[in-house]
Amino acid sequence: MKPWETLERAEVPDVGEVTLARRGDEYVFRVRGQTLMSSRQHGSEEALAEAGCEGLAGRSGVRVLVGGLGFGYTTRAVLDRLGPDARVTVAELLPVVVTWNRGLLAPLAGAPLEDPRVTVVELDVGKHMARQSGTYDAILLDVDNGPTALTHPDNHGLYGRVGLAHAVQALRPGGVLGVWSAGPSPAFERRMEQAGFTVQVLHPAAHGTKGTRHTLFMGKRRPQGRR
Ligand SMILES: C[S@@+](CC[C@H](N)C(=O)[O-])C[C@H]1O[C@@H](n2cnc3c(N)ncnc32)[C@H](O)[C@@H]1O
């Protein structure tokens, strides 16, 4: 088997070493040596977009927040489902990831950042949500391995009560919060319900139709005060 070739390496304050490596046509993004994303598997990243954009396709003025960027598969799948007047904000914590997506990673997902409907915000998506009020029809979060398996310890807050309250605040009434996870988390599902979402849990295949499955928590924002 061919060895991994490290293409890019960066030291990010408060995060540590991040690397981009390639073996043949596969790319891997690692944070402190732990794989956060591989280009070999992106079925569930696209399924997140599909489930989150259900019902938005024919509507005008749609606004979607994607956090984070990764290799751009979720962002591409969102763009492919929305009309020409949609606006998609991508919040990405690591500026180096944005640089890679504007360069050598751009072809992987059809250069989503070149789409004029996209605005990139180089910021923690939690901080971005905290500054919004009734802005988005859908918020799609794939920033880590899930509520219980963190690569960035600071992401803990996103999956807690405060993070979920910020998501509720950032959504338009009836808006949808989708959260990607490597596996199930009944405790997180309960927290979403308590925060004001009606939750559906999906288990799309990581790649193709067989093998590993990931978990998507899809929450529809209930009208305030309803259980
Ligand atoms: C698993 S990747 C996302 C994969 C993406 N769904 C795709 O389709 O390629 C996670 C991304 O989230 C970013 N990230 C991690 N924590 C974040 C945060 N708090 N806010 C914004 N982006 C974050 C990481 O730098 C990385 O680019």
The ligand as a Tripos MOL2 file, in Angstrom:
@<TRIPOS>MOLECULE
LIG
   27    29     1     0     0
SMALL
NO_CHARGES

@<TRIPOS>ATOM
      1 C1        -15.7020   16.7990    9.5360 C.3       1 LIG1
      2 S1        -15.2790   18.3320    8.8440 S.3       1 LIG1
      3 C2        -16.7420   18.8110    7.9610 C.3       1 LIG1
      4 C3        -16.9710   18.0210    6.7310 C.3       1 LIG1
      5 C4        -17.9680   18.6490    5.8000 C.3       1 LIG1
      6 N1        -19.3290   18.3580    6.2450 N.3       1 LIG1
      7 C5        -17.7920   18.1470    4.3940 C.2       1 LIG1
      8 O1        -18.7900   17.7750    3.7900 O.co2     1 LIG1
      9 O2        -16.6780   18.1290    3.8820 O.co2     1 LIG1
     10 C6        -15.3460   19.4250   10.2300 C.3       1 LIG1
     11 C7        -14.9940   20.8650    9.9040 C.3       1 LIG1
     12 O3        -15.4700   21.6980   10.9310 O.3       1 LIG1
     13 C8        -14.4620   22.6420   11.2810 C.3       1 LIG1
     14 N2        -14.7490   23.0650   12.6620 N.ar      1 LIG1
     15 C9        -14.4630   22.4350   13.8220 C.ar      1 LIG1
     16 N3        -14.9830   23.0870   14.8660 N.ar      1 LIG1
     17 C10       -15.6280   24.1770   14.3560 C.ar      1 LIG1
     18 C11       -16.3830   25.2270   14.9360 C.ar      1 LIG1
     19 N4        -16.5920   25.3000   16.2490 N.pl3     1 LIG1
     20 N5        -16.8900   26.1730   14.1190 N.ar      1 LIG1
     21 C12       -16.7030   26.1200   12.7730 C.ar      1 LIG1
     22 N6        -15.9940   25.1320   12.1670 N.ar      1 LIG1
     23 C13       -15.4830   24.1680   12.9400 C.ar      1 LIG1
     24 C14       -13.1840   21.8550   11.0910 C.3       1 LIG1
     25 O4        -12.0680   22.7130   10.9750 O.3       1 LIG1
     26 C15       -13.5100   21.1090    9.7950 C.3       1 LIG1
     27 O5        -13.2420   21.8860    8.6720 O.3       1 LIG1
@<TRIPOS>BOND
     1     1     2 1
     2     2     3 1
     3     2    10 1
     4     3     4 1
     5     4     5 1
     6     5     6 1
     7     5     7 1
     8     7     8 2
     9     7     9 1
    10    10    11 1
    11    11    12 1
    12    11    26 1
    13    12    13 1
    14    13    14 1
    15    13    24 1
    16    14    15 ar
    17    14    23 ar
    18    15    16 ar
    19    16    17 ar
    20    17    18 ar
    21    17    23 ar
    22    18    19 1
    23    18    20 ar
    24    20    21 ar
    25    21    22 ar
    26    22    23 ar
    27    24    25 1
    28    24    26 1
    29    26    27 1
@<TRIPOS>SUBSTRUCTURE
     1 LIG1         1 GROUP 0 **** ****
